Amino acid sequence: MNVKLSAGPRYGTVQIPASKSQCHRLFICAALGNKNVSISCGEISKDIEATISCLNALGAEIKETSKGVYSVKPVAVPSKHAELFCGESGSTLRFMLPVAGLLGCETVFHLDGRLSKRPLDALIQQLAANGMSVEQNDCKIYCRGNLSPGNFTLPGNESSQYISALLMVLPLLDGSSSLKITGQLQSEPYVKMTEDVLRLSGTATTKNGCKYEISGGCRYNLPQNITAEGDYSSAAFFLCAGALSKRGISVNGLNPASSQGDREILDILRRIGADVSVSESMVTVRKNVIKAADIDAGQIPDLIPAVSALLCFADGESRIYKAERLRLKESDRLKTTSAMLKSLGADIEELPDGLNIKGKKTLTGGMCESFNDHRIAMAAAVAACGCTNYVEIENAQAVQKSYPDFWRDFNCLKGEN
């Protein structure tokens, strides 16, 4: 599917969908809990659909009871055998591997797209060292055995999802465990989000330096009714587009005190020179100036496509650095962000660990490719707000992965010119 966007800035208000990262964690802890709960999260993405499908296959009962509201009946009798379809969701795969071991279910994981190429070895090694058998054969992973409590060690610089995966499962094992993190922890706010959901579930872990001490024998006890907070990762595209609009764009549904790491978009926009105002659950961004900036991507990799699109219009030269892990996403996002923006007329250079961007007043627009990556497609929409001609995005349906209604919401904004 192609989407053709008119050129120029837009203004208006958007209701942002629920945080994908928080929803993964809420559904998993609810499915492993001690009572039925209700989770309100609005329209869900393909990644969350994949997690729900896997949890149901393992023995939970999750269904939509009214629009955007899901009832979760926890696993009572785990499935003995299950086929788990992860789509392209790295979170689903990494979170579900230890869950399968917790439940002792013999499983086959099915992986789509680039998911089979994304890092997994460090997590598999730890599962194998503690009672499980995990074997990968191209786009399938075969898993059996029971995960045992014990001492676990994971690298901090490869994927925070490994750490979150074990933190959500180890408290439910029969005995106590420890989890040591080696090296610098990247995407640390995502681990903080996991800790927040565990506390909400009535479980706390003890962390001393780089090591967690985890008591076993727990069962999660979430509140009866939960509303997931709005997603800063998705909101970033509208907030960056707002920085190109004199009348501005408001995004509703955001928690100003959220643990989401991508809340840093507010600080980045202020640093670049945008006018940012926060009121209860609404954030409004308007154009002021757009200054060049150097951006450390280490803790905020998902923000880089949107921020890069905005920096194409900055006064001066900007640099994105510590972004090597972007090469391991749904696409090689250093390569695809550069290629997409360059096709629209940007002066951008791909670096080994980032991007170098020389700002212009406008871009020319034209055809661009999403590379079947949801964040590249949405970043192209940000760029369209500063183009002089239309922007047509190939394979624009990629947004289904995280934000199915993105094009509807974007097209509800009004043209400023």
Residue pairs with C-beta under 8 A, 6 or more apart in sequence:
1 395
1 396
1 397
2 392
2 393
2 394
2 395
2 396
3 377
3 392
3 393
3 396
3 407
4 390
4 391
4 392
4 393
5 380
5 381
5 384
5 390
5 391
5 392
5 393
5 410
6 384
6 390
6 415
7 365
7 384
7 387
7 388
7 389
7 390
7 391
8 384
8 385
8 387
8 415
8 416
8 417
9 241
9 244
9 245
9 246
9 287
9 385
9 386
9 415
9 416
9 417
10 241
10 245
10 249
10 385
10 410
10 413
10 414
10 415
10 416
11 242
11 245
11 246
11 247
11 248
11 249
11 413
11 414
11 416
12 249
12 250
12 412
12 413
12 414
13 249
13 250
13 251
13 252
14 235
14 238
14 249
14 250
14 251
14 252
14 409
14 412
14 413
15 252
15 253
15 409
16 230
16 231
16 234
16 235
16 238
16 251
16 252
16 253
16 254
17 41
17 42
17 43
17 45
17 230
17 231
17 234
17 253
17 403
17 405
18 40
18 41
18 42
18 44
18 228
18 229
18 230
18 231
18 253
19 228
19 229
19 230
19 231
19 232
19 233
19 258
19 260
20 45
20 47
20 48
20 91
20 231
20 233
20 234
20 402
21 91
21 190
21 193
21 231
21 233
21 260
22 193
22 197
22 228
22 229
22 231
22 260
23 39
23 41
23 44
23 48
23 51
23 228
24 47
24 48
24 51
24 91
24 92
24 95
25 164
25 168
25 193
25 194
25 197
26 39
26 41
26 197
26 222
26 226
26 228
27 39
27 48
27 51
27 52
27 55
27 62
27 70
27 72
28 51
28 55
28 95
28 99
28 168
29 168
29 197
29 198
29 200
29 201
29 220
29 222
30 37
30 39
30 62
30 72
30 74
30 220
30 222
30 226
31 55
31 58
31 60
31 62
31 72
31 74
31 75
32 74
32 75
32 99
32 102
32 168
32 169
32 172
32 219
32 220
33 72
33 74
33 201
33 219
33 220
33 221
33 222
34 74
34 219
34 220
34 221
35 74
35 221
35 224
36 71
36 72
36 73
36 74
36 224
37 71
37 72
37 222
37 223
37 224
37 225
37 226
38 65
38 69
38 70
38 71
38 72
38 224
38 225
38 226
39 69
39 70
39 72
39 226
39 227
39 228
40 68
40 69
40 70
40 225
40 226
40 227
40 228
41 48
41 68
41 69
41 70
41 227
41 228
42 68
42 228
43 68
43 404
43 405
44 52
44 68
44 404
45 400
45 401
45 402
45 403
45 404
46 87
46 88
46 89
46 400
46 401
46 402
46 404
47 87
47 88
47 89
47 91
47 92
47 401
47 402
49 87
50 85
50 86
50 87
50 89
50 92
51 89
51 91
51 92
51 95
51 96
52 62
52 70
53 84
53 85
54 82
54 84
54 85
54 86
54 92
54 96
54 99
55 62
55 75
55 99
56 62
57 79
57 82
57 83
57 84
58 75
58 78
58 79
58 82
58 84
58 96
58 99
58 100
58 103
58 105
58 107
59 75
59 76
59 77
59 78
59 79
59 103
59 105
60 72
60 73
60 74
60 75
61 71
61 72
61 73
62 70
62 71
62 72
62 73
63 70
63 71
64 70
65 71
75 103
78 103
78 104
78 105
79 103
79 105
80 105
80 106
81 105
81 106
81 107
82 100
82 105
82 106
82 107
82 108
83 107
83 108
83 110
84 96
84 100
84 107
84 108
84 109
84 110
85 110
86 92
86 93
86 96
86 109
86 110
86 111
86 112
86 115
87 112
87 113
87 115
87 401
88 111
88 112
88 113
88 114
88 115
88 330
88 401
89 115
89 401
90 115
90 118
90 159
90 161
91 161
93 109
93 111
93 115
93 120
93 141
94 120
94 123
94 159
94 161
94 162
94 164
94 165
95 161
95 164
95 165
95 168
96 107
96 109
97 109
97 123
97 124
97 127
97 134
97 141
97 143
97 165
98 123
98 127
98 147
98 165
98 166
98 168
98 169
99 168
99 169
100 107
100 143
101 127
101 131
101 132
101 143
101 145
101 146
101 147
101 169
102 146
102 147
102 169
102 172
102 173
104 145
104 146
106 143
106 144
107 142
107 143
107 144
108 140
108 141
108 142
108 143
109 140
109 141
109 142
109 143
110 139
110 140
111 139
111 140
111 141
112 139
113 330
113 372
114 330
114 331
115 139
116 136
116 138
116 139
117 328
118 328
118 329
119 158
119 159
119 328
120 136
122 154
122 155
122 158
122 159
122 162
123 154
123 159
123 162
123 165
123 166
124 134
124 136
126 152
126 153
126 154
126 162
126 166
127 134
127 147
128 134
129 150
129 152
130 147
130 148
130 149
130 150
130 152
131 145
131 146
131 147
131 148
132 143
132 144
132 145
132 146
132 147
133 142
133 143
133 144
133 145
134 141
134 142
134 143
135 141
135 142
135 143
136 142
147 169
147 173
148 173
148 175
149 170
149 173
149 174
149 175
149 176
149 177
149 216
150 177
151 177
151 178
151 180
152 166
152 170
152 177
152 178
152 179
152 180
153 179
153 180
153 181
153 182
154 162
154 163
154 166
154 179
154 180
154 181
154 182
155 162
155 181
155 182
155 183
156 163
156 181
156 182
156 183
156 184
156 185
156 186
156 210
157 183
157 184
157 185
157 186
158 186
159 186
159 187
160 185
160 186
160 187
160 188
160 190
160 191
161 190
163 179
163 181
163 185
163 191
163 194
164 190
164 191
164 193
164 194
166 179
167 179
167 191
167 194
167 195
167 198
167 205
167 212
167 214
168 194
168 197
168 198
170 177
170 179
170 214
170 216
171 198
171 203
171 205
171 214
171 215
171 216
171 218
172 216
172 218
172 219
172 220
173 216
173 217
174 216
174 217
175 216
175 217
176 213
176 214
176 215
176 216
177 214
177 216
178 211
178 212
178 213
178 214
179 211
179 212
179 214
180 210
180 211
180 212
181 210
181 211
181 212
182 210
185 191
185 210
186 298
186 299
186 325
187 261
187 298
187 299
187 301
188 261
188 299
189 259
189 260
189 261
189 262
189 263
189 299
190 261
192 259
192 261
193 259
193 260
195 205
196 259
198 204
198 205
198 220
200 222
200 223
200 226
201 220
201 221
201 222
202 218
202 220
202 221
202 222
203 218
203 220
205 212
205 213
205 214
206 212
206 213
206 214
207 213
229 253
229 254
229 255
229 258
229 260
230 251
230 252
230 253
230 254
230 255
230 281
231 260
231 403
232 254
232 258
232 260
232 262
232 263
232 265
233 260
233 262
233 302
233 303
233 402
234 378
234 402
234 403
234 406
235 251
235 254
235 265
235 283
236 262
236 265
236 302
236 303
236 306
236 307
237 306
237 378
237 379
237 381
237 382
237 406
238 249
238 251
238 409
238 410
239 249
239 251
239 265
239 266
239 269
239 276
239 283
239 285
239 306
240 265
240 269
240 285
240 306
240 307
240 309
240 310
240 382
241 249
241 381
241 382
241 385
241 413
242 248
242 249
242 250
242 251
242 274
242 284
242 285
242 286
242 287
243 269
243 272
243 274
243 285
243 286
243 287
243 290
243 310
244 287
244 290
244 310
244 313
244 382
244 385
244 386
245 286
245 287
245 385
245 416
246 286
246 287
246 416
247 286
247 416
248 275
248 284
248 285
248 286
248 287
249 284
249 285
249 413
250 282
250 283
250 284
251 282
251 283
251 284
252 281
252 282
253 281
254 263
254 281
254 282
254 283
255 281
256 278
256 280
256 281
256 283
261 299
261 300
262 300
262 302
262 303
264 299
264 300
264 303
265 300
265 303
265 306
265 307
266 276
266 278
266 283
268 293
268 295
268 303
268 307
269 276
269 285
270 276
271 291
271 293
272 290
272 291
272 293
272 310
272 311
272 314
273 288
273 289
273 290
273 291
274 285
274 286
274 287
274 288
274 290
275 285
275 286
275 287
275 288
276 283
276 284
276 285
277 283
277 284
289 315
290 310
290 311
290 313
290 314
290 315
290 359
291 314
291 315
291 316
292 311
292 314
292 315
292 316
292 317
292 318
292 357
292 359
293 311
293 314
293 318
294 318
294 319
294 320
294 321
295 304
295 307
295 311
295 318
295 319
295 320
295 321
296 321
296 322
297 303
297 304
297 320
297 321
297 322
297 323
297 326
297 354
298 322
298 323
301 323
301 325
301 326
301 329
301 333
302 375
304 320
304 323
304 326
304 333
304 337
304 355
305 333
305 337
305 375
305 376
305 378
305 379
306 375
306 378
306 379
306 382
307 320
308 320
308 337
308 341
308 348
308 355
308 357
308 379
309 341
309 379
309 380
309 382
309 383
310 382
311 318
311 357
311 359
312 341
312 346
312 347
312 348
312 357
312 359
312 360
312 363
312 383
312 386
313 359
313 360
313 361
313 362
313 363
313 386
314 357
314 359
315 359
316 358
316 359
317 356
317 357
317 358
317 359
318 356
318 357
318 359
319 351
319 354
319 355
319 356
319 357
320 351
320 354
320 355
320 356
320 357
321 351
321 353
321 354
322 353
322 354
323 333
323 334
323 353
323 354
323 355
324 352
324 353
326 332
326 333
326 334
326 337
327 333
327 334
327 335
329 373
329 375
330 372
330 373
330 374
330 375
330 398
330 401
331 371
331 372
331 373
331 376
333 373
333 375
333 376
334 350
334 351
334 354
334 355
335 350
336 369
336 371
336 373
336 376
337 348
337 355
337 376
337 379
338 348
338 349
338 350
338 355
339 369
339 371
340 368
340 369
340 370
340 371
340 376
340 379
340 380
340 383
341 348
341 357
341 363
341 379
341 383
342 348
343 366
343 367
343 368
343 369
344 363
344 364
344 365
344 366
344 368
344 380
344 383
344 387
344 391
345 360
345 363
345 364
345 365
345 366
345 387
346 357
346 360
346 363
346 383
347 357
347 358
347 359
347 360
348 355
348 356
348 357
348 358
349 355
349 356
349 357
362 386
362 387
362 388
363 383
363 386
363 387
363 388
364 387
364 388
364 389
365 384
365 387
365 388
365 389
365 390
365 391
366 389
366 390
366 391
366 392
367 392
367 394
368 380
368 383
368 391
368 392
368 393
368 394
369 376
369 393
369 394
369 395
370 376
370 377
370 380
370 393
370 394
370 395
370 396
370 398
371 395
371 398
372 395
372 398
373 398
374 398
374 399
374 400
374 401
374 402
374 403
375 402
376 398
377 393
377 395
377 396
377 398
377 399
377 406
378 399
378 403
378 406
380 391
380 393
381 391
381 393
381 406
381 410
383 391
384 390
384 391
396 407
399 406
399 407
